[in-house]
Amino acid sequence: MTTTFPDVSISTERLVLRPFEEADVPAYTEMMNDELVAAWTSAPLPYTGDDARDWVRRIAPAQRTGGGGIALAVTEFLTQRLVGTIRLRNTNWHTLATEISYVTAPWARGEGYATESVLAVAKWLFRDQKFERMELRTPADNTASQQVAQKVGGISEGVLRNAWIARSQTEAGDWMDMRTDLIVWSLLPEDLEGGSDQLAEFGYASFTELN
């Protein structure tokens, strides 16, 4: 049984989702130091260039080779600018289920890139990889992430109470941990079938990179 995802790039009309490269380090460092990213992720704070290089060279590739999932850089097709990241994790190869998470750079928000990339990964996951379930977990106060879950057709299944530690910045500029609930959303293959498949407007395509 296959227990790793292929070395893949996924393209839409506006985006290319691809493995991370060394050239991504400066933009990725800047993105991960954004206040909203710091608040809603568990990334190191502050996020240094060394952290980014470790992500690009070791952590992100190991997501795939270790079987846990896959981590991809989200870039604009025309400019090749880094606009975010998307990641599958906690993958269960027996039940063919996985969890998706995403981060959008501050300079790219409001363009629908998170929705577009999540839909593209969902279609690739269900149609190419034959998975049966994709799960999203959004902090209770992260309304932007919840809107993405709703736009892709996610079904809210319930709340994991007190299940996540987010961060809040004080007036002095310090960061403090705060506990929050997680809303659980799911997307199944049939949720992408029939009617108006939102992916059509994004011109989805995918290909496996040849090494």
C-alpha positions as CSV (number, residue, x, y, z in Angstrom):
1,M,0.0,0.0,0.0
2,T,1.3,3.5,-0.9
3,T,2.1,5.5,2.2
4,T,3.6,8.7,0.7
5,F,2.2,11.3,-1.6
6,P,4.0,11.7,-4.9
7,D,6.4,14.6,-5.6
8,V,3.7,16.8,-7.1
9,S,3.0,20.3,-8.4
10,I,-0.6,21.4,-8.8
11,S,-1.6,24.3,-11.0
12,T,-4.7,26.4,-11.4
13,E,-5.4,29.3,-13.6
14,R,-3.7,31.7,-11.2
15,L,-1.5,29.6,-9.0
16,V,1.2,26.9,-8.9
17,L,1.4,24.8,-5.8
18,R,4.9,23.3,-5.7
19,P,7.6,22.0,-3.4
20,F,9.5,24.6,-1.5
21,E,12.7,26.0,-2.9
22,E,15.7,27.7,-1.4
23,A,14.7,31.0,-3.1
24,D,11.5,31.0,-1.1
25,V,13.4,31.6,2.2
26,P,13.2,35.4,2.4
27,A,9.5,35.7,1.5
28,Y,8.6,32.7,3.7
29,T,10.4,34.3,6.6
30,E,8.6,37.6,6.1
31,M,5.2,35.8,5.8
32,M,5.7,33.7,8.9
33,N,6.4,36.9,11.0
34,D,3.1,38.5,10.1
35,E,1.0,39.2,13.2
36,L,-2.0,37.1,12.0
37,V,0.3,34.1,11.2
38,A,1.9,34.4,14.6
39,A,-1.5,34.6,16.3
40,W,-3.0,31.5,14.7
41,T,-0.1,29.1,14.1
42,S,2.4,27.4,16.4
43,A,5.4,28.5,14.3
44,P,8.5,29.8,16.2
45,L,8.3,33.4,17.2
46,P,10.1,35.4,16.0
47,Y,10.5,33.4,12.8
48,T,14.1,33.6,11.6
49,G,15.8,32.9,8.3
50,D,17.4,29.8,9.9
51,D,13.8,28.6,10.8
52,A,12.8,29.1,7.1
53,R,15.8,27.3,5.8
54,D,15.2,24.4,8.1
55,W,11.6,24.3,6.9
56,V,12.6,24.4,3.2
57,R,15.5,22.0,3.4
58,R,14.3,19.5,6.0
59,I,10.9,19.8,7.6
60,A,8.7,20.4,4.5
61,P,10.3,17.6,2.4
62,A,10.0,15.2,5.4
63,Q,6.3,15.8,5.5
64,R,6.0,13.9,2.3
65,T,8.9,11.3,2.6
66,G,7.8,10.4,6.1
67,G,4.2,9.7,5.0
68,G,2.6,12.3,7.2
69,G,1.3,14.4,4.4
70,I,2.8,17.0,2.0
71,A,3.7,20.7,2.3
72,L,3.6,23.0,-0.8
73,A,4.5,26.6,-1.5
74,V,1.6,28.5,-3.1
75,T,2.9,30.9,-5.8
76,E,1.3,33.2,-8.4
77,F,1.5,31.6,-11.9
78,L,2.5,34.9,-13.6
79,T,4.9,36.4,-11.1
80,Q,6.1,33.3,-9.3
81,R,5.6,35.3,-6.1
82,L,5.1,33.3,-2.9
83,V,1.5,34.0,-1.7
84,G,1.1,31.3,0.9
85,T,1.5,27.7,1.9
86,I,-0.7,24.7,2.1
87,R,-0.2,21.5,3.9
88,L,-1.7,18.0,4.4
89,R,-0.9,16.4,7.7
90,N,-2.0,13.7,10.2
91,T,-2.6,11.5,7.2
92,N,-4.2,8.1,7.9
93,W,-3.4,5.8,4.9
94,H,-5.8,3.1,6.2
95,T,-8.9,5.3,6.3
96,L,-7.6,7.5,3.5
97,A,-8.2,10.7,5.5
98,T,-6.0,13.7,6.1
99,E,-6.1,17.2,7.6
100,I,-5.4,20.4,5.6
101,S,-4.1,23.7,6.8
102,Y,-3.1,26.9,5.0
103,V,-1.5,30.2,5.5
104,T,-1.8,33.3,3.2
105,A,0.8,36.0,3.1
106,P,-0.4,39.5,4.1
107,W,0.5,40.8,0.7
108,A,-1.9,38.3,-1.0
109,R,-5.0,38.4,1.2
110,G,-8.4,39.3,-0.3
111,E,-7.6,37.6,-3.6
112,G,-9.3,34.2,-2.9
113,Y,-6.0,32.4,-3.1
114,A,-6.6,30.2,0.0
115,T,-10.0,29.0,-1.3
116,E,-8.5,28.4,-4.7
117,S,-5.5,26.4,-3.4
118,V,-7.7,24.3,-0.9
119,L,-10.1,23.4,-3.7
120,A,-7.3,22.4,-6.0
121,V,-5.7,20.2,-3.4
122,A,-9.1,18.7,-2.6
123,K,-9.7,17.7,-6.2
124,W,-6.2,16.3,-6.5
125,L,-6.6,14.4,-3.2
126,F,-10.0,12.9,-4.0
127,R,-9.7,12.3,-7.8
128,D,-6.0,11.5,-8.2
129,Q,-5.1,10.0,-4.8
130,K,-8.5,8.4,-4.1
131,F,-8.8,9.7,-0.6
132,E,-12.2,9.6,1.2
133,R,-12.0,12.5,3.7
134,M,-10.3,15.8,4.1
135,E,-10.6,17.6,7.4
136,L,-10.1,21.3,8.4
137,R,-9.7,22.6,11.9
138,T,-10.2,26.3,12.4
139,P,-9.7,28.3,15.7
140,A,-13.0,29.6,16.9
141,D,-12.0,33.3,16.5
142,N,-10.2,32.9,13.2
143,T,-13.1,34.0,11.0
144,A,-11.0,34.3,7.8
145,S,-10.1,30.6,8.0
146,Q,-13.7,29.7,8.7
147,Q,-14.8,31.6,5.6
148,V,-12.4,29.5,3.5
149,A,-13.8,26.3,5.0
150,Q,-17.3,27.5,4.1
151,K,-16.4,28.6,0.6
152,V,-14.9,25.2,-0.3
153,G,-18.1,23.5,0.8
154,G,-16.8,22.2,4.1
155,I,-19.4,20.7,6.5
156,S,-19.1,21.8,10.1
157,E,-19.1,18.7,12.3
158,G,-18.6,20.2,15.8
159,V,-16.3,21.8,18.2
160,L,-13.2,20.5,19.9
161,R,-13.4,22.5,23.2
162,N,-10.2,24.2,24.5
163,A,-8.2,22.2,22.0
164,W,-5.8,24.8,20.6
165,I,-3.3,27.3,21.9
166,A,-3.4,30.6,19.9
167,R,-1.3,33.7,20.7
168,S,-2.4,37.2,21.5
169,Q,-0.2,40.3,21.4
170,T,-0.3,42.7,24.4
171,E,-0.2,46.4,24.3
172,A,3.5,46.2,25.1
173,G,4.1,44.1,22.0
174,D,4.7,40.8,23.9
175,W,2.9,37.6,22.9
176,M,0.9,35.5,25.3
177,D,-0.7,32.1,24.9
178,M,-4.5,31.7,25.0
179,R,-6.6,28.6,24.8
180,T,-9.3,28.4,22.2
181,D,-11.8,26.0,20.7
182,L,-11.3,24.4,17.3
183,I,-14.2,24.0,14.8
184,V,-14.0,20.8,12.8
185,W,-15.0,20.8,9.1
186,S,-15.0,18.0,6.6
187,L,-15.0,17.6,2.9
188,L,-15.8,14.3,1.1
189,P,-15.4,13.4,-2.5
190,E,-19.2,13.7,-3.2
191,D,-19.0,17.3,-2.0
192,L,-17.1,18.2,-5.1
193,E,-19.3,16.3,-7.5
194,G,-22.2,17.4,-9.6
195,G,-23.8,20.8,-10.0
196,S,-21.4,23.7,-10.1
197,D,-17.9,22.5,-9.3
198,Q,-16.2,25.6,-8.1
199,L,-12.9,24.3,-9.4
200,A,-13.9,24.8,-13.0
201,E,-13.4,28.6,-12.6
202,F,-9.8,28.0,-11.4
203,G,-8.8,25.9,-14.4
204,Y,-7.4,23.1,-12.3
205,A,-4.6,20.8,-13.6
206,S,-1.9,18.7,-12.0
207,F,1.2,16.9,-12.9
208,T,3.9,14.8,-11.1
209,E,7.3,16.3,-11.3
210,L,9.9,14.1,-13.0
211,N,13.3,14.0,-11.2
